[in-house]
Amino acid sequence: MQTQRRGLHIFKIVILMMLVLMLAACGSTTNTAATEQGTEADTSTVAASGEQTDGEANNSEEAGKETHTIDTPNGKLELPVHPQRIVVDGYLPNMLALGIKPVGATRWELENKVIQDQIEGIADIGERSLESILELEPDLIITWVNPAADAQIIEQYEKIAPTLVIPYNHFPDIHENMRYFGSVFDKEAEAEEWLIGLDQVAADAREQISPYITPEDTFALMGVFVADKNFYVYGNGGYRGGEAIYTHLKLNPPEKQRNEIIGKETNRQISYEVVGEYAGDFIFLDQGEMLPEVWGSNEGVWKTLDAVKNNRVFQLDPDLFWGNDPISLKLQIQEIAKMIVEREQSK
């Protein structure tokens, strides 16, 4: 009897162990299936996410390819709505003033001392190196070369990317200049904000000099041009600070300069025989150290001018006053005012 009970007990244990093993096997199968389902679900999610990312990338790429047509001095131009890789051969400070950082610029523009704190990361394309420009893969090139004189340069640029041609000194003043670029790059608000700041700088400078000058005082802008070693009188355009002196500070030019040059010519070459006709009570002089070389034995004519005899000649810094750009202009206004105030206060 005991043997039968023992046998029955053993049988129950065996059956129980078999049930446990069966349940474990089922659980393992269930977990494996669940894991496989979960993996498949995760893969589907990732795949769906990948498709969405690709779609977003495609949308972004398509947005980058959107173009619009604008009017330029060189005709209509189709260019990207939001260009990302701009190379400039001219107008680098204009871009920086609007918060746009080109990927490349000519060496001489990168040497402009007024923007040295803003040019990090901008590649040097040397003197219009086409190879360097190609390497940068621009989607827009901006240049201020003259279409009539430099058509070949423009043709080369246009083979690389859409090219915005704005000839040097095309705009009559900084307001038109900045507003044009603001409209091209959807930066109208930034352009207006910058111009408001400039107008305030000019107003402050006029107030600073008002105690030291009279409406009758005349201010001539003259200089030696290093390239041809001739002597010039300048107007209120983009040469030697003329816009800062006559447009923003509203200083009074000598009568002959006002009648013949202001608003009509950017500059005029003159000889030593007529320099007295253009000289004012004060003279802003560029490259004055070259006068002896240009006039030679006739330099004595210069020393007979009232402004020279009365120490009313202001020597301009070429590194600052050769710049025809918005950043230089603002600094030129401030520098002219500073020179006038310091001279009068030192008496």
C-alpha positions in Angstrom: 0.0 0.0 0.0 2.8 2.3 0.9 4.5 1.4 -2.3 1.4 2.3 -4.3 1.2 5.7 -2.5 4.8 6.3 -3.1 4.4 5.5 -6.8 1.4 7.8 -7.0 3.3 10.6 -5.3 6.2 10.2 -7.7 3.7 10.2 -10.7 2.2 13.5 -9.4 5.6 15.1 -9.2 6.5 14.0 -12.7 3.2 15.4 -14.0 3.7 18.7 -12.2 7.2 19.1 -13.6 5.9 18.4 -17.1 3.3 21.1 -16.6 5.9 23.6 -15.4 8.1 22.8 -18.3 5.2 23.2 -20.7 4.2 26.5 -19.2 7.8 27.8 -19.3 8.0 26.8 -23.0 4.7 28.6 -23.8 5.9 31.7 -21.9 9.1 31.7 -23.8 7.3 31.4 -27.1 4.9 34.3 -26.1 7.8 36.5 -25.1 9.7 35.8 -28.3 6.7 36.6 -30.4 6.0 39.7 -28.4 9.7 40.7 -28.7 9.5 40.1 -32.4 6.3 42.1 -32.7 7.8 44.9 -30.7 10.9 44.9 -32.8 8.8 45.0 -35.9 6.8 47.9 -34.5 9.9 49.8 -33.6 11.3 49.2 -37.1 8.1 50.5 -38.6 8.2 53.5 -36.4 11.8 54.2 -37.3 11.0 53.7 -41.0 8.1 56.1 -40.7 10.2 58.6 -38.9 12.9 58.2 -41.5 10.4 58.9 -44.3 9.2 62.0 -42.5 12.8 63.2 -42.0 13.5 62.7 -45.7 10.4 64.5 -46.5 11.3 67.4 -44.3 14.8 67.4 -45.9 13.2 67.4 -49.3 11.0 70.3 -48.4 13.9 72.2 -47.0 15.9 71.5 -50.2 13.0 72.6 -52.3 12.6 75.8 -50.3 16.3 76.5 -50.9 15.7 76.2 -54.6 12.9 78.8 -54.6 13.7 81.7 -56.8 12.4 85.2 -57.5 13.1 87.8 -60.1 14.4 91.2 -59.3 15.3 94.4 -61.2 19.0 95.2 -61.3 21.0 97.9 -63.1 22.1 95.1 -65.4 18.6 93.9 -66.2 16.3 91.4 -64.5 17.9 88.6 -62.5 16.5 85.3 -61.2 18.1 84.4 -57.9 17.4 82.3 -54.8 14.8 83.7 -52.4 17.1 82.9 -49.5 20.6 82.4 -50.8 22.8 80.5 -48.4 26.2 80.7 -50.0 27.0 84.2 -51.2 30.3 85.3 -52.7 31.0 89.0 -53.0 33.3 91.0 -55.2 32.2 94.3 -53.6 29.6 95.3 -51.0 30.9 93.0 -48.2 30.3 95.7 -45.5 26.7 96.2 -46.8 26.0 92.5 -46.3 27.5 92.5 -42.8 25.4 95.6 -41.9 22.3 93.6 -42.8 23.4 90.6 -40.8 24.4 88.6 -43.8 27.7 86.8 -43.8 29.0 85.8 -47.2 31.1 82.6 -47.6 33.7 84.3 -49.7 35.0 87.8 -50.5 37.9 89.4 -52.4 41.1 90.0 -50.6 41.0 93.7 -50.8 37.6 93.8 -49.2 38.7 91.6 -46.4 41.5 94.0 -45.7 39.0 96.8 -45.0 40.0 97.9 -41.5 36.5 98.8 -40.4 35.2 95.2 -40.6 38.1 93.2 -39.1 35.9 92.1 -36.1 33.3 90.7 -38.5 35.1 88.7 -41.1 36.0 85.5 -39.3 35.0 82.5 -41.4 34.8 84.3 -44.7 37.0 82.7 -47.3 39.6 84.8 -49.2 39.0 84.5 -53.0 42.1 86.6 -53.7 41.8 88.9 -56.7 38.6 87.3 -58.2 40.0 83.8 -58.4 37.5 81.7 -60.3 38.9 78.5 -58.9 38.4 79.7 -55.3 34.9 80.9 -56.1 34.0 77.5 -57.6 35.3 75.6 -54.6 32.9 77.6 -52.4 29.9 76.5 -54.5 28.0 79.8 -54.3 24.3 80.1 -55.0 24.7 83.9 -55.6 27.6 86.2 -56.6 27.5 89.9 -56.0 29.8 92.3 -57.8 30.2 96.0 -58.4 32.2 95.8 -61.6 30.9 97.9 -64.6 29.0 95.8 -67.2 30.4 98.0 -70.0 34.0 97.7 -69.0 34.1 94.3 -67.3 31.6 92.2 -69.3 34.0 89.3 -69.4 34.3 89.1 -65.6 30.5 89.1 -65.3 30.2 86.3 -68.0 32.6 84.2 -66.0 30.7 84.7 -62.8 27.4 83.9 -64.4 28.7 80.5 -65.4 29.2 79.7 -61.7 26.1 81.2 -60.1 23.4 83.9 -60.6 25.3 87.2 -60.4 23.9 90.4 -59.0 25.7 93.3 -60.8 25.6 96.7 -59.0 28.2 99.0 -60.5 30.4 100.9 -58.1 28.9 104.2 -57.0 25.5 103.3 -58.6 23.4 104.5 -55.7 23.2 108.3 -55.1 23.3 107.8 -51.3 23.4 105.3 -48.5 19.6 105.3 -48.0 18.9 104.0 -51.5 21.9 101.6 -51.2 20.7 99.9 -48.0 17.0 99.9 -49.0 17.8 98.1 -52.2 19.8 95.4 -50.6 17.2 95.1 -47.9 14.5 94.4 -50.5 16.7 91.9 -52.3 17.3 89.8 -49.2 14.0 90.3 -47.4 15.8 92.5 -44.9 13.8 95.7 -45.2 13.3 96.0 -41.4 17.0 95.5 -40.7 17.9 98.1 -43.4 15.5 100.7 -41.9 16.8 100.1 -38.4 20.4 100.6 -39.6 19.5 103.8 -41.4 17.8 105.2 -38.3 21.0 104.5 -36.4 23.0 106.3 -39.1 20.8 109.3 -39.1 21.1 109.6 -35.4 24.9 109.4 -35.6 24.8 112.2 -38.2 22.5 114.3 -36.1 24.7 113.9 -33.0 27.8 114.8 -35.0 26.2 118.0 -36.4 25.2 119.1 -32.9 28.8 118.5 -31.7 30.4 120.7 -34.4 27.7 123.5 -34.4 29.4 125.6 -31.8 32.7 125.7 -33.8 31.6 126.5 -37.3 29.3 129.0 -39.0 27.0 128.6 -42.0 29.3 130.8 -44.0 32.4 128.5 -43.5 33.3 126.5 -46.6 34.9 123.1 -46.6 36.7 121.7 -49.7 37.4 118.1 -50.2 40.7 117.5 -52.2 43.4 114.9 -52.6 46.1 113.2 -54.6 45.1 110.0 -56.2 47.8 107.5 -55.7 47.2 105.5 -58.9 47.7 108.3 -61.4 49.4 110.9 -59.1 47.1 113.7 -60.1 45.2 116.2 -57.9 41.4 115.9 -57.5 38.5 117.8 -56.1 35.7 115.5 -54.8 31.9 115.9 -54.7 29.3 114.4 -52.4 29.5 110.9 -53.9 31.3 107.8 -52.6 34.8 109.1 -52.8 37.0 110.2 -49.9 34.2 110.8 -47.4 32.3 113.2 -49.7 28.9 111.8 -48.6 29.8 112.1 -44.9 31.0 115.7 -45.3 28.4 117.2 -47.5 25.3 115.0 -47.2 25.2 113.9 -43.6 27.2 116.6 -41.8 25.8 119.2 -44.3 29.0 121.2 -44.4 29.1 124.0 -46.9 31.3 123.5 -50.0 33.1 126.3 -51.8 30.9 128.0 -54.4 32.8 126.6 -57.5 32.7 123.1 -56.1 29.0 123.5 -55.2 28.0 124.8 -58.6 30.1 122.4 -60.8 30.7 119.2 -58.8 28.2 118.6 -56.0 25.4 116.4 -57.2 27.0 116.3 -60.7 30.4 114.7 -60.6 32.0 112.4 -58.1 35.4 113.9 -58.7 37.3 116.2 -61.0 41.0 116.3 -61.8 42.4 119.9 -61.6 45.8 121.4 -62.0 47.8 123.5 -59.5 46.9 126.7 -61.4 43.2 126.5 -60.5 43.4 124.9 -57.0 42.7 128.3 -55.4 39.4 128.5 -57.1 38.2 125.4 -55.4 39.8 125.8 -52.0 37.6 126.7 -49.1 38.1 128.2 -45.6 38.8 124.6 -44.5 40.3 121.8 -46.6 39.9 118.0 -46.1 43.0 116.6 -47.8 43.6 113.0 -48.9 47.2 111.7 -49.5 48.6 115.1 -48.8 52.1 113.7 -48.4 52.2 113.2 -52.2 51.8 116.9 -53.0 55.5 117.6 -53.5 55.8 114.6 -55.9 52.8 115.7 -57.9 53.4 119.4 -58.1 57.2 119.5 -57.8 58.4 123.1 -57.9 54.8 124.4 -58.1 54.1 123.2 -54.6 54.5 126.8 -53.5 51.0 127.5 -54.9 49.5 125.2 -52.3 51.2 127.1 -49.5 49.6 130.4 -50.6 46.1 129.1 -49.8 44.4 130.7 -46.8 43.4 127.3 -45.4 47.0 126.2 -45.5 48.4 129.4 -44.0 45.9 129.3 -41.2 46.3 125.7 -40.3 42.8 124.7 -41.5 43.8 121.6 -43.4 42.5 118.3 -42.1 44.6 115.3 -43.2 42.3 112.3 -43.9 43.2 108.7 -43.1 43.1 106.8 -46.4 42.4 103.5 -44.7 39.1 105.0 -43.4 38.1 107.5 -46.0 38.7 105.4 -49.1 35.9 103.1 -48.1 32.6 103.6 -49.8 30.4 101.4 -47.6 27.9 101.9 -44.8 30.2 100.9 -42.0 33.0 103.3 -43.1 30.5 106.0 -43.7 29.3 106.0 -40.1 32.8 106.2 -38.8 33.8 108.9 -41.3 30.9 111.1 -40.0 32.2 110.6 -36.5 35.8 111.2 -37.4 35.1 114.5 -39.3 33.2 115.8 -36.3 36.0 114.8 -34.0 38.7 116.5 -36.1 36.7 119.8 -36.2 36.0 119.8 -32.5 39.5 118.9 -31.5 41.0 121.5 -33.7 38.8 124.3 -32.4 39.3 123.2 -28.8 43.0 123.2 -29.1 43.2 126.9 -30.0 
